[in-house]
């Protein structure tokens, strides 16, 4: 799933030394001065850990099967994207990710 995603032109991070040794798919790597370039990604990571217990760094909740993890991520991303579009149209109305599961699930 990650390998099939489009490659970014720029990658931002804090000044952690290990990031200098990573390969960035021919993109440009920059150390961000503040959090303006990284807070969105960190927020999305927090959403994943919040909604998918298997990503929350817990010893009891983890994926034994990579396919099950991929399926859970696909369902989450589908519902999350639908919720984001809904929130753009109706910002005053509350919306939870679970509200956007189709009845087939």
Protein Blocks (a to p, Z undefined) as FASTA:
>chain_A
ZZmpccdfbdcddfbfklmmpceehpacdddfblmlmmmmmmmmmmmmmmmmklnopakl
ccfblklmmmmmmmmmmmmmmmmmmmmmmmmbccdfklmccfkZZ
